[in-house]
């Protein structure tokens, strides 16, 4: 009941356009106040959960991605994949997804992927006459699904086998982690 | 101003983690204080960014439904959201105050930094958030007729 109230309140506040952080905080605060729990919990839990070393890695991933970008590594990666699958119809979509696949092996963070590759890819797709919505959608789907793949990557490292050789037959924009996961399981 | 503090803290966090890696890999010693200081810098980044982002109106939010509304209810919800931000900041400050009644006596493990200083970025950030939110709410309430004239 308590979590139901909190979740509903959060959804309503978020849909009304309150910033997401504040709507999370207010929903939690309202429930805590309503059920007579100590309000001090809010300050203590917020600060203590933000006080984490893994969280510090996020800005550094983005930093690393922008170093890659400036050094031209992403451009080389992009050209390489384009050489392989670029001739297929709709090839740039495949290129986007495959580049994200390789890059996620390097960084392992979804936001860093978008930060590094998104700007190049969306610019190139726009030059080739792709719709903006479509290219943004592909970038989002490819990079966030790869957050899931970084988990598979850890597993692949444990099994000491290569993940990049996994056949990837999915259409661009399709929900592809499952297909490549299935392909990985078949191996 | 808050932005500059956040930038310096971000650079400090990066430098501290680099120093930690160098100390670990090259000099084979651990810097136990560097990790805590880096996390403290990370906290400073987060809580200084909160008011700075509100001042620029760049917090992550769902504006899809707001954009679909006609101008009058949209303006109403914009004002409501600013007032709710004030409530949020005030709630956090009260919570922090209550928490400090007990926690201020203790200090952090590695640095021996008093808890009062450790929670200071959160308090300052939320205080700034409160001020920015009040400013925005007052501005939204007083500029009512002009907004309506501007609205398409």
Interface residues (C-beta under 8 A of the other chain):
Chain A: X13 X14 X15 X16 X17 X18 X19 X20 X21 X22 X25 X26 X29 X38 X39 X40 X41 X42 X43 X44 X46 X47 X50 X51 X52 X53 X55 X56 X59 X60 X63
Chain B: X10 X13 X14 X17 X35 X38 X39 X40 X42 X43 X45 X46 X50 X54 X59 X60 X61 X62 X63 X65 X66 X77 X78 X80 X81 X84 X85 X87 X88 X91 X92 X94 X95 X96 X98 X99 X101 X102 X103 X119 X122
